[in-house]
Amino acid sequence: MRNVLIVDAANVVGSVPDGWWRDRRGATERLRDTLAPYGDRGVAGHPGPAEVVLVVEGAARGVESVPGVRVEPASGSGDDRIVELAARAAADGLGCVVVTADRELRRRVAAHGAECVGPGTVRQSPDERT
């Protein structure tokens, strides 16, 4: 089964205190650029192939898609957009994995059958995973 891998950009970028707050858009673009390999390989416990979707909000809303990573700007709450995408995946019969540490968001997407993994899952190169 093909999966959808939905990444909560704000939560993942904010998971490492590396100065991201000085350039949210740049930090989000750097995250986006590391995500494409996960489309082929998947993430731990969830093998690929997967459609990789990066949900952005606020200052990162202008980040554009690149080959292998579709960027979805949230018109309002990023969490609400992620829940919508998880619900759509379920309706389409697709597996869905959401990358976030947000407990409330995890609860909301689980109601649609999505599984969740933490930000560290995509904070390392797929080649570095064990």
Stockholm file with secondary structure:
# STOCKHOLM 1.0

chainA/1-130         MRNVLIVDAANVVGSVPDGWWRDRRGATERLRDTLAPYGDRGVAGHPGPAEVVLVVEGAARGVESVPGVRVEPASGSGDDRIVELAARAAADGLGCVVVTADRELRRRVAAHGAECVGPGTVRQSPDERT
#=GR chainA/1-130 SS CCEEEEEEHHHHHTTSCSSGGGCHHHHHHHHHHHHTHHHHHEETTEESCEEEEEEECGGGTTCCCBTTBEEEECSSCHHHHHHHHHHHHHHTTCEEEEECCCHHHHHHHHTTTCEEECTHHHHSCGGGCC
#=GC SS_cons         CCEEEEEEHHHHHTTSCSSGGGCHHHHHHHHHHHHTHHHHHEETTEESCEEEEEEECGGGTTCCCBTTBEEEECSSCHHHHHHHHHHHHHHTTCEEEEECCCHHHHHHHHTTTCEEECTHHHHSCGGGCC
//
